[in-house]
Amino acid sequence: MSTTTDRPAPAAPSPSTTEFRTVGRRRRWNHQSWTYAVLMVPALVMLMGLVLYPIVMSVVTSFKAGNSANFIGFGNYTRFFDNPAAGSIIAHTFTRGIGGVLPSYLLGVVAAVSLHQKIRARTVLRVLVLVPFVISAPVGLNMWRLLLDPFSGVPAALGWDLGDPLANPDLVWPTLLIINAWASFQFYTIVLLAGLSRIPDELYEAAETDGATRWQRLRHITLPGIGAVGAAACVVHFMASFQEFNLIWILTGGGPLGSTQTMATFAYAKAFSDYDTGYATATTTISMVVMILTLAAGFVLLRTLRPLFIRAKQSGRLPTLRLPARAKNSSSISRRRSQRRVNPVPAYLGTGIVLVISLLPILFIISRAFDSTPGGLQAISLVPRHWSLDNFRLVLSDPALWGSDSLVVPPLARNFMNSVVVSLATTLLVLVVAMLGGYALSRWRSRWAQAGLGLLVLLQLVPVIVLVFPLYDLLAKIGLLGTLTGLVLATSGLFLPIATLLFKVFFDGLPREVEESASLDGASTVRLLFSIVAPMSRPVIGAVASYTLINTWNEYLLSTTLISDLTSRTFPPALQQYMSSYSFKAQTTPGMQAVYLLLPIVAAVLLLTLTQRHLATAYQGGSVKG
């Protein structure tokens, strides 16, 4: 007889260490997700309130009649295309867009290639070449107006009877595009210098060892090496130029006889002269759609032609960036590098050309400011006829410049301080919000983060002119229209997308080991950001601060639209309002006018000197000055 022994039931398995870790990791991940979401809240609130909401309201308003709430469907759109001048307005917009890119790009290539060479005082030369880029639109454009004066400007000094080229339909567009190239080729210089720094020196050394001439090295190494970054810069600049407002509005106002009227200036006039915001927003929406369709058509064309370019490169008919066999032996190249001297003459020649283009107009203004020739109506000269500080004394001793009692003369000293306050406040706000949002986008592995990133890229395509009219109504509703606070918020929303993208890209490239180690020691996400990541992020902080500070200092469209009070305006619109008035032209000589322009130029040079080394990092992320 057999006996059965009851076996004890197995004990319930205790949670393993691995399971505890899994649960802990899941809890920690949930906590981190909430933390990242909270970090993104400030950026999302600002972007949705100051950019996305105005875009939606702009489209909604375009379906309404005038300033009323009456829905008229596509009436404003058909009204624009029924306008006999619609074709010429669109053509002028393309002239501004494409014409703004080509000459600026060519000058930018010359400047970048020349200033990339190892020449003496290279840093100083770079600063001098970049000076026009940091001069605000009212200052730079009124400087050109003074230089082109038919009675006392450069044409009169050369004996040319051109009249006023800005009032001549045959000369106005060449004149505008020349002025635009002077003010914007530095954008390409900054971006292309960054691209040139990424081309390995071994390529040039190996090509020179193989007997390649300077032209062959330029054609087969330099130009292909900067091709991609140059194309991206051209796209960014085309988007800015296509919707650009300042150049034409300040110099011609769309004239003479509508020969320079673009969609941006036409829409602005309809909104604030005719008070027809429905028609104005329809025009800006059409402009945005046309620009996007143009970019899409260009992309499709490039995709179609890409196989042809590839076959042409493979057959040797197009220049290509390739590493010669000798370049692989980098040690022998390095030994020969010190034995070979590069002829610096072409670099100095190219630098001299772009330096003259950048500084010659400013030198004429300096000469005019220090020239106290009686009457002040003689033709301008490069060297003052009578050196004196009288013009400075007359300008700086004007009590209206410092007070706020005049109804005509703006208190420019106070306007200058307003610019300082707005620039610093905007820069600080953008830095903090963009850093928080950029860190969350970089570290949060979530579809929400991907959606936020897509929103940032999409908002980069929206031109400022689309936002102006809805922002005006929004700030009026919340009681911030005409205040510096409202201007700071609006300007921050303008620069926040690119700043957040710059932080995100930089954080993606940082090593994660230190953060992971600190996280295991119990450090929170916020502590990781401010104690570990932020100290390592000084390059991108400097880049974002420089980009925001310079662009806010020079901002004109928002500040001239959102603030109308003379004492509350920032410096660029206040100076433009004063210099375009009859009293300014009647009460000041050309020498005094030059002083009004020279003082902000000096401030711009000081600002550039402080920020020059950070600009390349910022403008690799995409920037604009039309």
C-alpha positions in Angstrom: 0.0 0.0 0.0 1.5 3.2 -1.0 1.2 6.4 0.8 0.9 9.8 -0.8 2.9 12.6 0.6 1.3 16.1 0.1 3.8 18.5 -1.3 3.6 22.0 0.1 2.1 24.5 -2.2 4.8 26.8 -3.8 5.1 30.1 -2.1 3.8 33.1 -4.0 6.7 34.6 -6.0 8.0 37.7 -4.5 8.5 40.8 -6.7 11.9 40.6 -8.3 14.3 43.5 -8.4 13.8 43.8 -12.1 10.1 44.2 -11.6 10.6 46.9 -9.0 13.0 48.7 -11.4 10.4 48.4 -14.2 7.7 49.9 -12.0 10.0 52.6 -10.7 11.1 53.4 -14.2 7.5 53.7 -15.4 6.6 55.9 -12.5 9.7 58.0 -13.0 8.9 58.3 -16.8 5.4 59.4 -16.0 6.8 62.1 -13.6 9.3 63.2 -16.3 6.6 63.4 -18.9 4.6 65.7 -16.7 7.7 67.8 -16.0 8.5 68.1 -19.7 4.9 69.0 -20.5 5.1 71.8 -17.8 8.3 73.1 -19.3 6.7 73.4 -22.7 3.6 75.3 -21.3 5.1 78.8 -21.4 6.3 78.4 -25.0 3.0 76.8 -26.1 1.0 79.6 -24.4 3.0 82.3 -26.1 3.1 80.6 -29.5 -0.6 79.8 -29.5 -1.6 83.2 -28.2 0.8 85.5 -30.1 1.3 83.6 -33.3 -1.2 80.8 -33.9 -4.2 82.7 -32.8 -3.4 85.8 -34.9 -2.9 83.5 -37.9 -6.3 81.9 -37.4 -7.9 85.3 -36.8 -6.3 86.7 -39.9 -7.8 84.0 -42.0 -11.2 84.4 -40.3 -11.1 88.2 -40.8 -10.3 87.8 -44.5 -13.9 86.4 -45.0 -15.5 89.5 -43.5 -16.4 92.9 -45.0 -14.2 95.8 -43.9 -14.0 96.2 -40.2 -17.4 94.6 -39.7 -18.4 91.1 -38.6 -20.5 90.6 -41.8 -19.4 87.3 -43.5 -18.9 87.7 -47.3 -17.2 84.4 -48.1 -14.4 84.8 -50.7 -15.5 88.3 -51.6 -12.3 90.0 -50.5 -10.2 87.4 -52.4 -12.1 87.9 -55.6 -12.0 91.6 -55.0 -8.2 91.5 -55.0 -7.9 89.5 -58.2 -10.5 91.7 -59.9 -8.2 94.7 -59.1 -6.6 95.8 -62.4 -3.3 96.3 -60.5 -3.3 92.8 -58.9 -1.0 91.4 -61.6 1.6 94.2 -61.2 1.4 94.0 -57.4 2.2 90.3 -57.5 4.9 90.9 -60.1 6.5 93.6 -57.9 6.4 91.2 -54.9 8.3 88.6 -56.9 10.7 91.3 -58.1 11.4 92.1 -54.5 11.7 88.5 -53.5 14.0 87.2 -56.2 15.8 90.5 -56.8 16.5 90.6 -53.1 18.3 87.3 -53.1 20.6 87.1 -56.1 22.9 90.2 -55.7 23.0 89.7 -51.9 24.1 86.1 -52.4 26.9 86.9 -54.8 28.3 89.6 -52.6 27.9 87.3 -49.6 30.0 84.6 -51.3 32.8 87.1 -52.1 32.8 88.4 -48.5 32.7 84.9 -46.9 35.4 83.4 -49.1 37.6 86.5 -48.6 37.1 86.8 -44.8 37.6 83.1 -44.3 41.2 83.4 -45.3 43.9 83.9 -42.7 44.5 87.6 -43.1 45.6 90.3 -40.7 42.9 91.9 -38.5 40.3 89.4 -39.7 38.0 89.9 -36.7 38.0 93.7 -37.1 37.4 93.4 -40.8 34.5 91.1 -40.2 32.9 93.5 -37.8 33.3 96.4 -40.3 31.8 94.4 -43.1 28.8 93.4 -41.0 28.0 97.0 -39.8 25.1 97.6 -42.3 23.4 94.4 -41.2 22.8 95.7 -37.7 21.6 99.2 -38.6 17.9 99.6 -38.2 15.8 100.1 -41.4 14.8 103.8 -40.7 18.4 104.7 -40.0 19.9 102.9 -43.0 17.2 103.9 -45.5 17.1 107.5 -44.5 20.8 107.6 -44.8 20.4 106.4 -48.4 17.7 109.0 -49.0 20.2 111.7 -47.9 22.9 110.3 -50.1 20.6 110.2 -53.1 19.3 113.7 -52.7 19.4 115.3 -56.2 20.8 118.6 -54.9 23.2 117.7 -52.1 23.8 114.0 -52.5 26.3 111.8 -54.2 24.9 112.2 -57.7 25.2 116.0 -57.4 28.7 115.6 -56.2 29.6 113.5 -59.3 27.8 115.9 -61.6 25.1 113.5 -62.5 21.7 114.9 -63.2 19.6 111.9 -62.2 16.9 113.7 -60.4 15.4 111.7 -57.6 16.0 108.0 -58.5 13.4 107.0 -55.9 10.8 109.0 -57.8 11.7 107.8 -61.2 9.8 104.6 -62.3 12.7 103.6 -64.5 15.3 103.9 -61.8 13.4 103.0 -58.6 13.7 99.2 -58.7 17.5 99.1 -59.5 18.0 101.7 -56.7 15.9 99.7 -54.2 17.7 96.4 -55.0 21.1 98.0 -54.7 20.2 99.4 -51.3 18.8 96.0 -50.3 22.0 94.2 -51.3 24.0 96.7 -49.3 21.9 96.0 -46.2 21.5 92.2 -46.5 24.5 90.5 -48.1 26.0 90.2 -44.6 23.4 87.6 -43.8 25.0 85.3 -46.4 28.4 86.3 -45.2 27.6 85.0 -41.7 25.9 81.8 -42.8 28.6 80.9 -45.5 31.4 81.6 -43.1 29.9 79.0 -40.8 29.7 76.6 -43.8 33.3 77.2 -44.8 34.5 76.4 -41.3 33.2 72.9 -41.8 35.2 72.1 -44.9 38.2 70.1 -43.9 41.6 71.8 -44.5 42.9 68.5 -45.9 40.8 69.0 -49.0 42.5 72.2 -49.9 46.0 70.9 -48.9 45.6 67.8 -51.0 44.2 69.7 -54.0 47.1 72.1 -53.9 49.5 69.2 -53.6 48.0 67.8 -56.8 48.6 71.1 -58.6 45.1 72.5 -58.4 44.9 76.3 -59.0 43.0 78.7 -56.8 40.1 78.8 -59.2 40.0 75.0 -59.3 40.0 74.8 -55.5 37.2 77.3 -55.4 35.2 75.5 -58.1 35.6 71.9 -56.9 35.9 72.3 -53.1 34.6 75.7 -51.8 31.4 76.2 -53.9 30.2 72.5 -53.5 31.1 72.7 -49.8 28.8 75.7 -49.2 26.2 74.7 -51.7 23.7 73.2 -49.2 24.0 75.9 -46.6 23.9 78.5 -49.3 20.7 77.1 -50.8 19.0 77.0 -47.4 20.0 80.6 -46.8 18.6 81.6 -50.2 15.3 80.0 -49.3 15.1 81.8 -45.9 16.1 85.1 -47.5 13.5 84.7 -50.3 10.8 84.1 -47.7 11.8 87.3 -45.9 12.2 89.4 -49.1 8.9 88.2 -50.6 7.0 89.6 -47.6 9.4 92.4 -46.8 7.8 95.7 -45.8 10.4 98.2 -44.5 12.4 99.0 -47.6 9.6 100.0 -49.9 7.3 101.5 -47.3 10.0 103.9 -45.9 11.6 104.9 -49.2 8.7 104.9 -51.7 5.4 104.0 -49.9 4.6 101.9 -53.0 5.2 104.7 -55.5 5.9 106.3 -57.8 2.5 105.7 -59.3 2.3 102.3 -57.8 5.5 101.0 -59.5 6.8 99.5 -56.3 3.6 98.4 -54.6 4.0 94.9 -53.2 1.4 92.8 -51.5 2.8 93.7 -48.0 2.7 97.4 -48.6 -0.7 97.2 -50.3 -2.2 95.3 -47.4 -0.8 97.7 -44.8 -2.2 100.7 -46.7 -5.6 99.0 -46.9 -5.7 98.2 -43.2 -4.4 101.5 -41.7 -5.3 104.1 -44.4 -8.6 102.7 -45.7 -9.5 100.8 -42.5 -10.4 97.7 -44.5 -8.9 94.9 -42.5 -10.9 92.2 -44.3 -9.4 93.2 -47.6 -5.9 93.6 -46.0 -5.9 90.1 -44.3 -7.2 88.5 -47.5 -4.2 90.1 -49.3 -1.7 88.8 -46.7 -3.3 85.4 -46.9 -3.0 85.3 -50.6 0.6 86.4 -50.3 1.5 83.7 -47.8 -0.2 81.0 -50.0 1.7 82.3 -53.1 5.0 82.1 -51.3 4.4 78.6 -50.0 3.3 77.4 -53.5 6.4 79.0 -55.0 8.6 77.2 -52.5 6.8 73.9 -53.1 7.2 74.3 -56.9 10.9 75.0 -56.4 11.2 71.9 -54.2 9.4 69.7 -56.8 11.6 71.1 -59.5 14.8 70.3 -57.6 13.5 66.8 -56.9 12.8 66.3 -60.6 16.3 67.6 -61.6 18.2 65.8 -58.9 18.9 62.7 -61.0 20.3 64.9 -63.8 22.6 66.6 -61.3 23.7 63.3 -60.0 24.5 61.9 -63.4 26.3 65.2 -64.3 28.5 65.0 -61.2 29.3 61.3 -61.9 30.4 62.2 -65.4 32.5 65.1 -64.2 30.5 67.9 -65.9 29.6 69.5 -62.5 32.0 70.4 -59.7 31.8 68.0 -56.7 33.2 68.0 -53.2 35.6 65.0 -53.1 38.6 64.1 -51.0 41.6 63.3 -53.2 43.6 60.2 -52.5 46.5 62.2 -51.1 44.2 63.8 -48.5 43.9 60.5 -46.7 47.5 60.9 -45.6 46.7 63.8 -43.3 50.1 63.6 -41.5 52.1 64.3 -44.6 49.8 67.1 -45.5 50.1 68.6 -42.1 53.9 68.5 -42.4 53.8 70.3 -45.8 51.2 72.8 -44.6 53.8 74.9 -42.7 56.1 74.9 -45.8 53.6 76.5 -48.1 52.4 80.1 -48.1 49.1 81.1 -49.6 49.0 84.3 -51.7 46.9 86.7 -49.6 46.3 89.2 -52.4 43.0 87.8 -53.7 41.7 87.6 -50.1 42.6 91.2 -49.4 41.2 92.3 -52.7 37.8 90.6 -52.1 37.8 92.0 -48.5 38.6 95.5 -49.8 35.7 95.3 -52.3 33.0 94.3 -49.7 34.5 96.7 -47.2 34.1 99.6 -49.6 30.5 98.6 -50.4 29.7 98.3 -46.7 31.4 101.5 -45.4 31.4 104.0 -48.2 27.8 105.2 -47.6 28.5 105.5 -43.9 31.8 107.4 -44.5 29.8 110.0 -46.6 27.4 110.4 -43.6 30.3 110.9 -41.2 31.8 113.5 -43.5 28.5 115.3 -43.8 28.0 115.2 -40.0 31.4 116.9 -39.4 31.0 119.4 -42.2 29.8 122.8 -41.1 29.9 124.5 -44.5 27.6 127.6 -44.3 24.1 126.8 -45.6 24.8 123.0 -45.6 23.4 122.6 -49.1 26.6 122.0 -51.0 27.1 118.6 -52.6 28.3 115.9 -50.2 32.0 115.0 -50.2 34.0 112.1 -48.7 36.2 114.6 -46.7 34.5 117.5 -44.8 35.2 120.9 -46.3 35.1 122.6 -42.9 35.7 120.3 -39.9 33.5 121.3 -37.0 31.3 119.8 -34.2 28.6 122.5 -34.8 26.1 120.0 -36.2 26.5 117.8 -33.1 26.1 120.8 -30.8 22.9 121.9 -32.6 21.3 118.5 -32.4 22.3 117.5 -28.9 21.4 120.9 -27.5 17.8 120.8 -28.8 15.6 120.7 -25.7 12.9 118.8 -27.7 15.3 115.9 -28.1 15.3 115.4 -24.3 11.8 116.5 -23.3 8.3 115.3 -24.1 6.5 118.6 -24.5 6.8 119.0 -28.3 3.9 117.7 -30.4 6.1 117.4 -33.5 9.6 116.5 -32.3 9.8 113.1 -30.6 11.8 112.8 -27.4 14.5 110.7 -29.1 16.5 110.3 -25.9 13.5 108.7 -24.2 12.7 106.7 -27.3 16.3 105.4 -27.2 15.8 104.2 -23.6 12.4 102.6 -24.6 14.4 100.6 -27.2 16.9 99.5 -24.5 14.1 98.4 -22.2 12.1 96.5 -24.9 15.3 94.9 -26.3 16.5 93.6 -22.9 13.1 92.5 -21.7 12.3 90.7 -25.0 15.7 89.0 -25.0 15.4 87.8 -21.4 11.8 86.5 -21.9 12.8 84.7 -25.1 15.9 83.1 -23.5 14.0 81.7 -20.5 11.0 80.4 -22.4 13.0 79.1 -25.4 15.4 77.3 -23.1 12.6 75.5 -21.2 10.8 74.6 -24.4 13.9 73.5 -26.3 15.0 71.2 -23.4 11.6 69.6 -23.2 11.5 69.0 -27.0 15.0 67.6 -26.9 14.5 65.1 -24.0 10.9 64.2 -24.2 10.3 61.1 -26.4 6.6 61.7 -27.1 4.3 62.3 -29.9 3.4 65.6 -28.2 6.9 66.7 -28.4 7.0 65.8 -32.1 3.8 67.8 -32.6 5.4 70.8 -30.9 8.4 70.6 -33.1 6.3 70.5 -36.2 4.4 73.5 -34.9 7.7 75.5 -34.5 8.8 74.6 -38.0 5.4 75.6 -39.5 5.3 78.9 -37.7 8.7 79.8 -39.2 7.0 80.0 -42.5 4.5 82.7 -41.4 5.6 86.3 -42.4 5.3 89.1 -39.9 2.8 91.1 -42.0 0.2 88.3 -41.5 0.4 88.7 -37.7 0.3 92.5 -37.6 -3.4 93.2 -38.0 -4.7 90.4 -35.6 -2.1 91.4 -33.0 -3.3 95.0 -33.2 -6.8 93.8 -32.4 -5.7 91.3 -29.8 -3.6 93.8 -27.8 -6.5 96.4 -28.0 -8.9 93.8 -26.5 -6.6 93.0 -23.5 -5.7 96.7 -22.9 -2.0 96.4 -24.0 -2.1 98.3 -27.3 0.2 101.3 -27.2 2.2 99.9 -24.3 5.8 98.6 -24.1 4.5 95.5 -22.4 2.4 94.7 -25.4 5.3 95.3 -27.7 7.6 93.0 -25.7 5.0 90.2 -25.8 4.4 90.6 -29.6 8.1 90.8 -30.4 8.8 87.8 -28.2 6.3 85.7 -30.0 8.0 86.7 -33.3 11.4 85.4 -32.3 10.4 82.5 -30.0 10.1 79.8 -32.7 13.7 80.1 -34.0 15.1 80.5 -30.5 13.4 77.3 -29.3 14.6 75.4 -32.4 18.2 76.6 -31.7 18.1 75.4 -28.1 16.6 72.1 -29.2 19.2 71.4 -31.8 22.0 72.3 -29.3 20.6 70.2 -26.5 20.4 67.2 -29.0 24.1 67.4 -29.4 25.0 67.4 -25.7 26.3 64.2 -24.1 23.7 62.6 -21.9 26.1 60.7 -19.5 26.3 63.5 -16.9 22.5 64.0 -16.9 21.9 60.3 -16.4 24.4 60.1 -13.6 22.9 63.0 -11.8 19.4 61.6 -12.4 20.4 58.3 -10.7 21.6 60.4 -7.7 18.1 61.8 -7.4 18.4 65.1 -9.3 15.1 66.4 -10.7 14.6 67.4 -14.3 14.5 71.1 -13.5 17.7 70.8 -11.5 19.4 69.0 -14.3 18.5 71.8 -16.7 19.7 74.7 -14.6 22.6 73.1 -12.7 24.1 70.9 -15.4 22.8 71.6 -18.9 22.6 75.4 -18.7 26.3 75.9 -17.8 27.2 73.8 -20.8 24.9 75.8 -23.1 26.7 79.2 -23.0 27.4 79.1 -26.8 23.7 78.7 -27.7 22.6 81.2 -25.0 25.0 83.8 -26.4 23.7 83.0 -30.0 20.1 83.3 -29.0 20.7 86.4 -27.0 22.6 88.1 -29.8 20.0 87.2 -32.4 17.1 88.4 -30.3 18.8 91.5 -29.1 19.9 92.8 -32.5 16.6 92.0 -34.2 14.5 93.5 -31.4 16.7 96.6 -31.4 16.1 97.1 -35.1 12.4 96.0 -35.2 10.3 98.5 -37.0 7.0 97.1 -38.3 5.5 95.9 -35.0 6.7 98.9 -33.1 5.4 101.5 -35.6 2.0 99.7 -35.7 1.4 98.8 -32.1 2.5 102.1 -30.5 1.5 105.5 -31.8 2.3 107.8 -28.9 5.5 109.7 -29.5 6.9 109.3 -26.0 6.1 105.5 -25.8 7.6 104.6 -29.2 10.9 102.9 -29.6 13.8 104.6 -31.4 13.4 103.3 -35.0 9.8 104.3 -35.6 10.2 107.6 -33.6 13.2 108.6 -35.8 11.4 107.6 -39.0 8.3 109.6 -38.0 10.4 112.7 -37.3 12.6 112.4 -40.4 9.7 112.0 -42.7 7.9 115.1 -41.3 8.0 118.5 -43.0 9.2 120.2 -39.9 12.3 118.0 -39.8 13.3 118.9 -43.3 12.5 122.6 -42.8 14.4 123.0 -39.5 17.5 120.9 -40.1 20.4 121.1 -42.5 21.8 118.0 -44.2 24.7 118.1 -41.7 22.2 117.9 -38.7 20.3 115.2 -40.5 23.5 113.2 -40.8 24.1 113.6 -37.0 20.6 112.1 -36.3 21.6 109.1 -38.4 25.2 108.8 -37.2 24.4 108.5 -33.5 22.3 105.3 -33.8 24.9 103.9 -36.2 27.5 104.2 -33.5 25.2 102.3 -31.1 24.7 99.6 -33.7 28.5 99.2 -34.1 28.9 98.8 -30.3 26.2 96.2 -30.3 27.8 94.3 -33.2 31.2 94.3 -31.5 29.6 92.7 -28.4 27.7 90.0 -30.3 29.7 89.3 -33.5 31.2 86.0 -32.4 27.7 84.6 -31.5 25.9 85.6 -34.7 27.2 82.7 -36.8 25.7 80.1 -34.4 22.4 81.9 -34.4 22.1 82.4 -38.2 22.9 78.8 -39.0 19.4 78.2 -37.6 17.8 80.5 -40.1 17.5 84.3 -39.9 16.3 87.2 -41.9 16.7 90.5 -42.7 14.9 91.4 -45.9 
